[in-house]
């Protein structure tokens, strides 16, 4: 153990001296809060942590606690130095009592407790060396805690005598030495086997912290949470939107339904206003949810990137978290406008109470994943509850509240307006061109996150060394994902490019009683097809369909109309309208065939006689049956060709 400590101490000291010669970044100084609010970050030089003293091998950490955050920054409570933590405790007391005695309260600082979000927690634990140093230092103490202390008291991990039968004993006697327990008359076992592994378990746990294993497990869980959210949103687009085109209930059909009027009115109003009630619920609810936690995630990333760790040995980790944060604050949020309209449209059955329950459950499920993932980490890593509470506490500067309020307006007005418009348009015409709302939202949130923080706080948001890297990493992430989204759904974003596989009428369907051309594993098949058309790999240019080289299929074929409208969900009026449309089409087909047969010298008598010997009339009857005319031929009330055929 002594040799390991010597080697680790020497390596960390060398690393500290190595990075100190290359750092020219800046860091806020330990100035008073009132002065820090107006001081610039480049007025104080960045100095590396002190090298470990050679005569004290018990301390070999590289983490130095932080000063108070600047007015436009957020920092975890545990990363603050003792003076800053003392001021934060005074602020907490003022927040509880409703007083304004502390300096931080007068300056407008806020101490947020219980912000249990997997992204913020995993971010600061993987960027800073706080838990790493804590784990290694505590691992040195475990061996001394397994024996009696110098004053005779038992160590924290020392085998304790156990009162087997639970005889009532005073608390002082229970925790005292074995002699006191025996003197009280209790039956005492000096050791139980299950406790002998406790010091070893503690040692392994501290080693996992010291090696940053648990911290990076949290990072992996955060990445998996993002992947799950994106896949869930993508699956809604595929299964609940594109697969439904062109099926919809138009506003005219809704108005002419022969059903009670009041439930239909509630159905209409519920679709239009339910999302705005969801916005009201989100405003009143905890903003540690994913789509409301975006300001906290980005402010925390910027604050940590502007510290010593973020500009030296954790520089690559900052880049990784920039990519993760861009997905959490831009990519995932950009899906909400379209997906919200899809959920409200598809999950609506006409039952107001049932629809509201489903919609609210879905809207609560996706945002709550961040908090659930944080709970999973706390459970899997055996984190004490008091540590989870302390590590989920953040000190926010006074300017952060302005960012939070601005973000809510930026998010909710954009998402709410587009969701309402899409809900209305879904009942006018279903078309895959609504997908353009998603890439437009990508660019919208990308531009806003790179502009309006600067408008609010000015040049301090563009700190040197790490600031440009964060900007380019965020810009590249969003642009790459936007390009991938367009490649993935290109066949549904650009008409005629994938014709005839995706015909032109699919983008502007003339009827909602058409068969969808999407069959099989189409979500991946058309992705590859668009790539082939885009790069001309299949011998066809990208714009051949638009230049008339390929038939786009703007008008649907007669075989594109479906016999039944949307399965069992159709209304009797839709069923009747679908059959009337099909009858008119079949009558036209039969009339054409009759004219052809008449030109060949076969009349109505020939048709009637040929039905039994497999002649032309028999083949025509078989074709009608294959086309869906069985019910027409067998129905007693139907009549084709003035009754001649039947």
C-alpha positions as CSV (number, residue, x, y, z in Angstrom):
1,X,0.0,0.0,0.0
2,X,2.9,2.4,0.8
3,X,4.5,1.7,-2.5
4,X,1.2,2.2,-4.4
5,X,0.8,5.5,-2.6
6,X,4.3,6.6,-3.5
7,X,3.8,5.8,-7.2
8,X,0.4,7.4,-7.3
9,X,1.7,10.5,-5.6
10,X,4.7,10.9,-7.9
11,X,2.5,10.4,-11.0
12,X,-0.1,13.0,-9.9
13,X,2.6,15.5,-9.0
14,X,4.2,15.1,-12.4
15,X,0.9,15.5,-14.1
16,X,0.1,18.6,-12.2
17,X,3.5,20.2,-13.1
18,X,3.0,19.1,-16.7
19,X,-0.4,20.7,-17.2
20,X,0.5,23.9,-15.3
21,X,3.0,24.9,-18.0
22,X,0.4,24.7,-20.8
23,X,-2.5,26.5,-19.2
24,X,-3.1,30.1,-20.2
25,X,-6.8,30.1,-19.4
26,X,-8.5,32.2,-16.8
27,X,-10.5,31.5,-13.7
28,X,-12.6,33.7,-11.4
29,X,-10.7,34.8,-8.3
30,X,-11.9,34.6,-4.8
31,X,-13.3,38.1,-4.7
32,X,-16.4,39.1,-2.7
33,X,-19.7,38.4,-4.3
34,X,-20.6,42.0,-4.9
35,X,-17.2,42.6,-6.6
36,X,-17.3,39.3,-8.5
37,X,-20.6,40.4,-10.1
38,X,-18.8,43.2,-12.0
39,X,-15.3,41.8,-12.3
40,X,-14.1,40.0,-15.5
41,X,-12.8,36.4,-15.4
42,X,-9.5,37.3,-17.0
43,X,-8.4,39.5,-14.0
44,X,-7.2,36.6,-12.1
45,X,-4.6,34.1,-13.3
46,X,-5.3,30.4,-13.3
47,X,-2.9,28.5,-11.1
48,X,-2.7,24.7,-10.8
49,X,-3.4,23.0,-7.5
50,X,-0.4,22.7,-5.2
51,X,1.8,19.7,-5.6
52,X,1.5,17.0,-2.9
53,X,3.9,17.6,0.0
54,X,6.6,15.0,0.1
55,X,6.3,14.5,3.8
56,X,2.6,13.8,3.7
57,X,1.6,10.8,1.5
58,X,-2.0,10.8,2.9
59,X,-2.9,13.8,0.7
60,X,-2.3,13.4,-3.0
61,X,-5.4,14.9,-4.6
62,X,-5.4,17.2,-7.6
63,X,-8.8,18.8,-7.0
64,X,-9.0,22.2,-5.5
65,X,-12.5,23.4,-4.3
66,X,-14.1,26.3,-6.2
67,X,-14.9,29.8,-5.2
68,X,-18.4,31.2,-5.5
69,X,-19.9,31.0,-9.0
70,X,-20.2,34.2,-11.0
71,X,-23.6,35.7,-11.5
72,X,-24.2,33.8,-14.8
73,X,-22.8,30.4,-13.5
74,X,-24.0,27.3,-11.6
75,X,-21.8,25.1,-9.4
76,X,-22.5,22.0,-7.3
77,X,-22.6,22.7,-3.6
78,X,-20.0,19.9,-2.9
79,X,-17.4,21.5,-5.2
80,X,-17.4,24.8,-3.3
81,X,-14.6,25.6,-0.8
82,X,-15.5,25.8,2.9
83,X,-16.0,29.6,2.9
84,X,-18.3,29.4,-0.1
85,X,-20.2,26.5,1.5
86,X,-20.7,28.5,4.7
87,X,-22.2,31.3,2.7
88,X,-24.4,28.8,0.9
89,X,-25.6,27.4,4.2
90,X,-26.5,31.0,5.4
91,X,-28.4,31.4,2.1
92,X,-30.3,28.1,2.7
93,X,-31.3,29.3,6.2
94,X,-32.6,32.6,4.7
95,X,-34.6,30.6,2.0
96,X,-36.2,28.4,4.7
97,X,-37.0,31.2,7.1
98,X,-37.9,33.8,4.4
99,X,-35.3,36.3,5.6
100,X,-32.7,38.3,3.8
101,X,-29.8,38.4,6.2
102,X,-27.1,36.6,4.1
103,X,-24.9,38.3,1.6
104,X,-25.9,35.8,-1.2
105,X,-29.6,36.4,-0.6
106,X,-29.1,40.1,-1.0
107,X,-27.1,39.5,-4.2
108,X,-29.8,37.3,-5.7
109,X,-28.2,33.9,-5.5
110,X,-30.4,30.8,-5.3
111,X,-29.5,27.4,-3.6
112,X,-31.4,24.7,-5.4
113,X,-31.9,21.4,-3.6
114,X,-33.2,18.1,-4.9
115,X,-32.3,18.7,-8.5
116,X,-31.9,15.0,-9.3
117,X,-31.0,14.9,-12.9
118,X,-28.7,12.2,-14.4
119,X,-27.1,14.7,-16.8
120,X,-26.1,17.3,-14.3
121,X,-25.0,14.8,-11.7
122,X,-22.9,12.6,-14.1
123,X,-21.4,15.8,-15.7
124,X,-19.8,17.4,-12.6
125,X,-18.7,14.0,-11.2
126,X,-16.9,13.0,-14.4
127,X,-15.4,16.4,-15.1
128,X,-14.2,17.2,-11.5
129,X,-11.8,15.0,-9.5
130,X,-13.9,15.5,-6.3
131,X,-15.1,11.9,-5.9
132,X,-11.9,10.5,-7.2
133,X,-9.9,12.2,-4.5
134,X,-12.5,11.4,-1.9
135,X,-12.4,7.7,-2.8
136,X,-8.6,7.3,-2.6
137,X,-8.3,9.3,0.6
138,X,-11.1,7.3,2.3
139,X,-9.5,4.0,1.1
140,X,-6.5,4.9,3.3
141,X,-8.6,5.2,6.4
142,X,-10.5,2.0,6.1
143,X,-7.7,-0.2,7.5
144,X,-7.4,2.1,10.5
145,X,-11.2,2.1,11.1
146,X,-11.3,-1.7,11.4
147,X,-9.5,-1.6,14.8
148,X,-9.9,0.2,18.1
149,X,-8.9,3.8,18.2
150,X,-6.3,5.3,20.4
151,X,-8.8,6.5,22.9
152,X,-10.3,2.9,23.2
153,X,-13.4,3.5,21.3
154,X,-14.3,1.0,18.6
155,X,-13.5,1.9,15.0
156,X,-16.2,2.6,12.5
157,X,-15.6,-0.7,10.7
158,X,-14.4,-2.7,13.8
159,X,-16.3,-5.9,14.6
160,X,-19.0,-5.0,17.1
161,X,-20.7,-7.2,19.7
162,X,-24.2,-8.0,18.7
163,X,-27.2,-8.3,21.0
164,X,-28.7,-11.5,19.5
165,X,-32.1,-11.7,21.2
166,X,-32.6,-7.9,21.2
167,X,-32.8,-7.4,25.0
168,X,-33.7,-3.7,25.6
169,X,-30.6,-1.8,26.4
170,X,-29.8,1.9,26.7
171,X,-28.3,3.4,23.6
172,X,-25.0,4.2,25.4
173,X,-24.7,0.6,26.4
174,X,-25.5,-0.8,23.0
175,X,-22.7,1.1,21.3
176,X,-20.3,0.6,24.2
177,X,-17.7,-2.2,24.7
178,X,-18.6,-5.8,25.1
179,X,-18.0,-5.8,28.8
180,X,-20.9,-3.3,29.3
181,X,-23.2,-5.4,27.2
182,X,-22.4,-8.5,29.2
183,X,-22.8,-6.7,32.5
184,X,-26.3,-5.7,31.4
185,X,-27.3,-9.4,31.2
186,X,-27.8,-9.5,27.5
187,X,-26.8,-12.5,25.4
188,X,-24.0,-11.1,23.2
189,X,-22.2,-12.6,20.2
190,X,-18.8,-11.0,19.7
191,X,-18.9,-11.5,15.9
192,X,-21.3,-12.3,13.1
193,X,-19.9,-13.7,9.8
194,X,-21.9,-11.4,7.5
195,X,-20.2,-8.3,9.0
196,X,-16.7,-9.5,8.4
197,X,-16.9,-8.5,4.8
198,X,-17.8,-4.9,5.6
199,X,-14.3,-3.4,5.7
200,X,-13.4,-5.2,2.4
201,X,-16.7,-4.0,0.8
202,X,-16.0,-0.4,1.9
203,X,-12.5,-0.6,0.6
204,X,-13.7,-1.8,-2.8
205,X,-16.4,0.8,-2.9
206,X,-13.8,3.6,-2.3
207,X,-11.5,2.1,-4.9
208,X,-14.3,2.3,-7.4
209,X,-14.8,5.9,-6.6
210,X,-11.0,6.6,-6.7
211,X,-10.7,5.0,-10.1
212,X,-13.7,6.9,-11.4
213,X,-15.5,3.7,-12.3
214,X,-18.8,4.7,-10.7
215,X,-18.6,8.2,-12.2
216,X,-18.2,6.8,-15.7
217,X,-21.0,4.3,-15.2
218,X,-23.2,7.3,-14.5
219,X,-22.0,8.8,-17.8
220,X,-22.9,5.5,-19.6
221,X,-26.4,5.6,-18.1
222,X,-26.8,9.2,-19.2
223,X,-25.9,8.2,-22.8
224,X,-28.3,5.3,-22.7
225,X,-31.0,7.6,-21.4
226,X,-30.5,9.9,-24.4
227,X,-30.4,7.0,-26.8
228,X,-33.6,5.6,-25.4
229,X,-35.4,9.0,-25.6
230,X,-34.3,9.5,-29.2
231,X,-35.3,6.0,-30.3
232,X,-38.7,6.4,-28.5
233,X,-39.4,9.7,-30.3
234,X,-38.2,8.2,-33.7
235,X,-40.5,5.2,-33.2
236,X,-43.5,7.5,-32.7
237,X,-42.7,9.2,-36.0
238,X,-42.5,5.9,-37.8
239,X,-45.3,3.9,-36.3
240,X,-47.8,6.7,-35.3
241,X,-47.3,9.2,-38.1
242,X,-45.8,8.0,-41.4
243,X,-47.6,4.6,-41.2
244,X,-50.9,6.5,-40.8
245,X,-50.6,8.6,-43.9
246,X,-53.0,9.3,-45.6
247,X,-55.6,8.1,-43.0
248,X,-57.3,10.8,-41.1
249,X,-60.7,12.0,-40.1
250,X,-61.2,15.3,-41.9
251,X,-63.0,18.3,-40.4
252,X,-65.8,17.8,-42.8
253,X,-66.3,14.2,-41.8
254,X,-66.2,15.2,-38.1
255,X,-68.8,17.8,-38.7
256,X,-71.2,15.5,-40.6
257,X,-70.9,12.5,-38.3
258,X,-74.2,11.1,-37.2
259,X,-73.2,11.0,-33.6
260,X,-74.0,13.0,-30.4
261,X,-72.7,16.5,-30.8
262,X,-71.4,17.3,-27.3
263,X,-68.8,14.5,-27.2
264,X,-67.6,15.5,-30.6
265,X,-67.2,19.1,-29.4
266,X,-65.2,18.0,-26.3
267,X,-63.1,15.8,-28.6
268,X,-62.3,18.9,-30.8
269,X,-61.6,21.3,-27.9
270,X,-59.5,18.7,-26.1
271,X,-57.2,18.2,-29.0
272,X,-56.6,21.9,-29.4
273,X,-56.1,23.0,-25.8
274,X,-54.7,19.9,-24.0
275,X,-51.1,20.7,-24.9
276,X,-51.5,24.2,-23.5
277,X,-52.7,22.7,-20.2
278,X,-49.6,20.5,-20.3
279,X,-47.5,23.7,-20.6
280,X,-49.2,25.0,-17.5
281,X,-48.5,21.8,-15.7
282,X,-44.8,22.0,-16.7
283,X,-44.5,25.6,-15.5
284,X,-45.9,24.6,-12.0
285,X,-43.9,21.4,-11.8
286,X,-40.3,20.6,-11.0
287,X,-38.0,21.8,-13.7
288,X,-35.5,19.0,-13.2
289,X,-37.3,17.2,-16.1
290,X,-35.4,16.8,-19.3
291,X,-37.0,19.5,-21.5
292,X,-37.0,22.0,-18.6
293,X,-33.5,21.2,-17.3
294,X,-31.8,22.5,-20.4
295,X,-30.7,25.8,-18.9
296,X,-29.3,24.0,-15.9
297,X,-27.4,21.5,-18.0
298,X,-25.9,24.1,-20.3
299,X,-25.0,26.6,-17.6
300,X,-23.4,23.9,-15.5
301,X,-21.3,22.8,-18.5
302,X,-20.2,26.3,-19.2
303,X,-19.3,26.9,-15.5
304,X,-17.3,23.7,-15.2
305,X,-15.5,24.2,-18.6
306,X,-14.3,27.6,-17.3
307,X,-12.5,26.0,-14.3
308,X,-9.1,24.4,-14.0
309,X,-10.3,20.8,-14.6
310,X,-12.3,21.7,-17.6
311,X,-9.4,23.5,-19.3
312,X,-6.7,20.9,-18.5
313,X,-7.0,17.2,-17.8
314,X,-10.8,17.1,-18.2
315,X,-10.8,19.0,-21.5
316,X,-11.8,15.9,-23.6
317,X,-14.6,15.1,-21.0
318,X,-15.9,18.6,-21.5
319,X,-16.1,18.0,-25.3
320,X,-18.0,14.7,-24.7
321,X,-20.5,16.4,-22.4
322,X,-21.0,19.2,-25.0
323,X,-22.2,16.5,-27.4
324,X,-24.4,14.8,-24.8
325,X,-25.8,18.2,-23.7
326,X,-26.6,19.2,-27.3
327,X,-28.7,16.0,-27.6
328,X,-30.4,16.6,-24.3
329,X,-31.1,20.4,-24.9
330,X,-31.5,20.7,-28.7
331,X,-32.1,17.3,-30.4
332,X,-34.6,15.7,-28.0
333,X,-36.5,19.0,-27.4
334,X,-36.9,19.6,-31.1
335,X,-39.0,16.5,-31.5
336,X,-41.6,17.7,-29.1
337,X,-43.6,19.9,-31.5
338,X,-44.3,17.0,-34.0
339,X,-44.5,14.2,-31.5
340,X,-46.9,16.1,-29.2
341,X,-49.3,16.5,-32.2
342,X,-48.8,12.9,-33.1
343,X,-49.6,11.7,-29.5
344,X,-52.7,13.9,-29.2
345,X,-53.9,12.9,-32.7
346,X,-53.2,9.2,-32.7
347,X,-54.1,8.4,-29.1
348,X,-57.4,10.2,-29.3
349,X,-60.4,7.9,-29.3
350,X,-63.2,10.4,-28.6
351,X,-63.4,9.6,-24.9
352,X,-62.3,12.8,-23.2
353,X,-61.3,11.3,-19.9
354,X,-59.4,8.4,-21.4
355,X,-57.6,10.6,-23.9
356,X,-56.5,13.1,-21.3
357,X,-55.2,10.3,-19.0
358,X,-53.1,8.7,-21.8
359,X,-51.7,12.0,-23.0
360,X,-50.7,13.2,-19.6
361,X,-49.1,9.8,-18.8
362,X,-47.0,10.0,-22.0
363,X,-46.0,13.6,-21.4
364,X,-44.8,12.7,-17.9
365,X,-43.0,9.5,-18.9
366,X,-40.4,11.0,-21.3
367,X,-39.3,13.9,-19.1
368,X,-39.2,11.8,-15.9
369,X,-36.6,9.4,-17.4
370,X,-33.8,11.8,-16.3
371,X,-34.8,11.6,-12.7
372,X,-35.4,7.8,-12.8
373,X,-31.9,7.3,-14.2
374,X,-30.5,9.3,-11.4
375,X,-32.3,7.0,-8.9
376,X,-30.9,4.0,-10.7
377,X,-27.4,5.3,-10.2
378,X,-28.0,6.0,-6.5
379,X,-29.3,2.4,-6.1
380,X,-26.7,0.6,-8.1
381,X,-23.8,2.6,-6.6
382,X,-25.1,2.2,-3.0
383,X,-25.0,6.0,-2.5
384,X,-26.3,7.2,0.9
385,X,-29.4,9.3,0.7
386,X,-27.7,12.3,2.4
387,X,-25.0,12.2,-0.2
388,X,-27.5,12.0,-3.0
389,X,-29.3,15.1,-1.6
390,X,-26.1,17.0,-1.1
391,X,-24.7,16.1,-4.6
392,X,-28.0,17.3,-6.1
393,X,-27.7,20.8,-4.6
394,X,-26.5,23.6,-6.8
395,X,-25.7,27.3,-6.1
396,X,-26.9,29.5,-8.9
397,X,-25.9,33.0,-9.7
398,X,-28.5,35.8,-9.9
399,X,-28.4,36.0,-13.7
400,X,-29.4,32.3,-14.1
401,X,-33.0,33.0,-13.3
402,X,-33.2,35.3,-16.3
403,X,-31.9,32.5,-18.5
404,X,-34.5,30.0,-17.0
405,X,-37.4,32.3,-17.6
406,X,-36.3,33.2,-21.2
407,X,-35.8,29.5,-22.0
408,X,-39.4,28.7,-21.0
409,X,-40.8,31.3,-23.4
410,X,-38.4,30.2,-26.1
411,X,-39.5,26.5,-25.7
412,X,-43.2,26.7,-24.9
413,X,-44.2,29.3,-27.5
414,X,-42.4,27.5,-30.4
415,X,-43.6,24.1,-29.3
416,X,-47.1,25.2,-28.4
417,X,-47.8,27.1,-31.6
418,X,-46.4,24.3,-33.9
419,X,-48.3,21.6,-32.0
420,X,-51.6,23.4,-32.3
421,X,-51.0,24.1,-36.0
422,X,-50.1,20.4,-36.7
423,X,-53.2,19.2,-34.8
424,X,-55.4,21.4,-37.0
425,X,-53.5,20.4,-40.2
426,X,-53.7,16.7,-39.4
427,X,-57.5,16.9,-39.8
428,X,-57.2,18.8,-43.0
429,X,-54.7,16.5,-44.8
430,X,-52.1,13.9,-43.6
431,X,-48.8,14.4,-45.5
432,X,-45.3,13.4,-44.6
433,X,-44.1,16.9,-45.4
434,X,-45.0,17.8,-41.8
435,X,-41.6,16.1,-40.9
436,X,-39.9,19.4,-41.9
437,X,-40.9,20.8,-38.5
438,X,-38.3,18.6,-36.8
439,X,-35.1,19.8,-38.7
440,X,-36.5,23.4,-38.5
441,X,-36.7,23.0,-34.8
442,X,-33.1,21.6,-34.7
443,X,-31.8,24.8,-36.3
444,X,-34.1,27.0,-34.3
445,X,-32.9,25.8,-30.9
446,X,-29.3,25.6,-32.1
447,X,-29.3,29.3,-33.2
448,X,-31.0,30.4,-30.0
449,X,-28.7,28.6,-27.6
450,X,-25.7,30.2,-29.4
451,X,-27.1,33.7,-29.5
452,X,-29.5,34.7,-26.7
453,X,-27.2,33.8,-23.8
454,X,-24.8,36.3,-25.3
455,X,-27.6,38.8,-25.6
456,X,-28.4,38.4,-21.9
457,X,-24.9,38.3,-20.3
458,X,-22.5,39.6,-23.0
459,X,-19.0,38.5,-23.6
460,X,-18.4,36.6,-20.3
461,X,-20.3,33.6,-21.9
462,X,-17.5,33.4,-24.5
463,X,-14.6,32.5,-22.2
464,X,-11.2,31.7,-23.8
465,X,-9.7,28.3,-24.4
466,X,-12.7,26.1,-23.7
467,X,-15.4,28.4,-25.1
468,X,-14.7,28.1,-28.8
469,X,-14.4,24.3,-28.4
470,X,-17.9,24.1,-26.8
471,X,-19.3,26.2,-29.6
472,X,-17.9,24.1,-32.4
473,X,-18.7,20.8,-30.8
474,X,-22.3,21.9,-30.2
475,X,-22.6,23.3,-33.8
476,X,-21.2,20.2,-35.3
477,X,-23.4,17.8,-33.3
478,X,-26.6,19.5,-34.3
479,X,-25.7,19.9,-37.9
480,X,-24.6,16.3,-38.2
481,X,-27.8,15.0,-36.6
482,X,-29.9,17.3,-38.9
483,X,-28.1,15.8,-41.9
484,X,-28.7,12.3,-40.7
485,X,-32.4,13.1,-40.1
486,X,-32.8,14.3,-43.6
487,X,-31.0,11.2,-45.0
488,X,-33.1,8.9,-42.9
489,X,-36.4,10.5,-44.0
490,X,-35.4,12.0,-47.3
491,X,-37.9,9.9,-49.2
492,X,-40.7,11.6,-47.2
493,X,-39.2,15.1,-47.3
494,X,-38.6,15.4,-51.0
495,X,-41.4,14.4,-53.4
496,X,-40.6,12.4,-56.5
497,X,-37.1,11.5,-55.3
498,X,-38.1,7.9,-54.4
499,X,-40.8,7.5,-57.0
500,X,-42.3,5.1,-57.9
501,X,-41.7,3.3,-54.6
502,X,-43.0,6.4,-52.8
503,X,-45.5,7.9,-55.3
504,X,-46.2,11.6,-55.5
505,X,-49.8,11.3,-54.4
506,X,-48.4,10.2,-51.0
507,X,-47.3,13.8,-50.3
508,X,-50.6,15.3,-51.4
509,X,-53.2,12.5,-51.0
510,X,-56.5,13.3,-52.8
511,X,-58.4,11.0,-50.5
512,X,-57.9,9.5,-47.0
513,X,-59.2,6.1,-48.3
514,X,-55.9,5.1,-50.1
515,X,-53.7,2.2,-49.3
516,X,-50.4,3.2,-47.8
517,X,-47.5,2.3,-50.2
518,X,-45.2,1.6,-47.2
519,X,-44.7,-2.1,-46.8
520,X,-42.3,-4.4,-45.0
521,X,-39.3,-3.0,-43.3
522,X,-39.7,0.4,-45.0
523,X,-38.1,2.6,-42.3
524,X,-34.7,1.2,-43.2
525,X,-35.4,0.3,-46.9
526,X,-36.3,3.9,-47.9
527,X,-33.3,5.2,-46.0
528,X,-31.0,3.2,-48.2
529,X,-33.1,4.1,-51.3
530,X,-32.7,7.8,-50.6
531,X,-28.9,7.5,-50.2
532,X,-28.8,5.7,-53.6
533,X,-30.9,8.4,-55.3
534,X,-29.0,11.2,-53.6
535,X,-25.6,10.0,-54.7
536,X,-26.8,8.4,-58.0
537,X,-25.7,4.9,-57.0
538,X,-28.7,3.2,-58.7
539,X,-28.1,4.8,-62.1
540,X,-30.7,7.6,-61.5
541,X,-30.1,11.2,-60.7
542,X,-31.5,12.9,-57.6
543,X,-33.9,15.3,-59.5
544,X,-35.0,12.9,-62.3
545,X,-38.5,12.8,-60.9
546,X,-38.8,16.6,-60.8
547,X,-37.5,17.0,-64.4
548,X,-40.1,14.5,-65.8
549,X,-37.6,11.7,-66.4
550,X,-39.5,9.4,-64.1
551,X,-43.3,9.2,-63.5
552,X,-43.9,10.5,-60.0
553,X,-47.3,9.1,-59.8
554,X,-49.2,12.3,-58.7
555,X,-52.5,10.6,-59.3
556,X,-53.3,7.4,-57.5
557,X,-54.1,4.2,-59.4
558,X,-57.5,2.5,-59.0
559,X,-55.8,-0.3,-57.2
560,X,-54.4,2.2,-54.6
561,X,-57.8,2.7,-53.0
562,X,-58.5,0.4,-50.1
563,X,-61.7,-1.6,-49.8
564,X,-62.1,-0.9,-46.1
565,X,-61.2,2.4,-44.4
566,X,-58.8,2.0,-41.6
567,X,-59.9,-1.3,-40.3
568,X,-62.4,-1.5,-37.4
569,X,-61.9,2.1,-36.5
570,X,-64.1,3.4,-39.4
571,X,-67.5,4.9,-38.8
572,X,-70.6,3.7,-40.7
573,X,-70.5,6.9,-42.7
574,X,-66.9,6.3,-43.7
575,X,-67.7,2.6,-44.5
576,X,-70.6,3.6,-46.8
577,X,-68.6,6.4,-48.4
578,X,-65.7,4.0,-49.1
579,X,-68.1,1.5,-50.8
580,X,-69.7,4.1,-52.8
581,X,-66.3,5.2,-54.1
582,X,-65.4,1.6,-54.9
583,X,-68.7,0.9,-56.6
584,X,-68.2,3.9,-58.9
585,X,-64.7,2.7,-59.8
586,X,-65.8,-0.9,-60.5
587,X,-68.7,0.3,-62.7
588,X,-66.2,2.3,-64.7
589,X,-63.9,-0.7,-65.1
590,X,-66.8,-2.9,-66.2
591,X,-68.0,-0.3,-68.7
592,X,-64.5,-0.2,-70.2
593,X,-64.4,-4.0,-70.4
594,X,-67.9,-4.1,-72.0
595,X,-66.9,-1.7,-74.7
596,X,-63.8,-3.8,-75.4
597,X,-65.8,-7.0,-75.6
598,X,-68.5,-5.4,-77.8
599,X,-65.8,-4.3,-80.3
600,X,-64.8,-8.0,-80.5
601,X,-68.3,-9.1,-81.3
602,X,-69.3,-10.3,-77.8
603,X,-72.5,-8.8,-76.4
604,X,-74.4,-9.1,-73.2
605,X,-75.7,-12.6,-74.2
606,X,-72.1,-13.7,-74.7
607,X,-71.3,-12.5,-71.3
608,X,-74.2,-14.3,-69.7
609,X,-73.3,-17.6,-71.5
610,X,-69.6,-17.4,-70.9
611,X,-69.9,-17.1,-67.2
612,X,-70.2,-20.9,-66.8
613,X,-67.5,-22.1,-69.2
614,X,-64.6,-19.9,-68.0
615,X,-64.9,-17.4,-70.9
616,X,-64.3,-13.7,-71.0
617,X,-67.2,-13.0,-68.6
618,X,-65.8,-15.6,-66.2
619,X,-62.4,-14.0,-66.2
620,X,-64.0,-10.6,-65.7
621,X,-66.0,-11.8,-62.8
622,X,-62.9,-13.4,-61.2
623,X,-61.0,-10.1,-61.7
624,X,-63.9,-8.2,-60.0
625,X,-63.7,-10.6,-57.1
626,X,-60.0,-10.1,-56.8
627,X,-60.4,-6.3,-56.9
628,X,-62.7,-6.5,-53.9
629,X,-66.1,-6.7,-55.6
630,X,-67.3,-9.9,-53.9
631,X,-69.7,-8.1,-51.8
632,X,-71.0,-6.2,-54.8
633,X,-71.5,-9.4,-56.8
634,X,-73.2,-11.3,-54.0
635,X,-75.3,-8.4,-52.7
636,X,-78.9,-8.6,-53.8
637,X,-79.3,-4.8,-54.1
638,X,-76.2,-4.1,-56.3
639,X,-76.6,-3.9,-60.0
640,X,-73.8,-3.6,-62.7
641,X,-74.4,-3.1,-66.4
642,X,-78.2,-2.8,-65.8
643,X,-78.4,-6.2,-64.2
644,X,-77.0,-8.1,-67.2
645,X,-73.9,-9.6,-65.5
646,X,-75.7,-10.6,-62.2
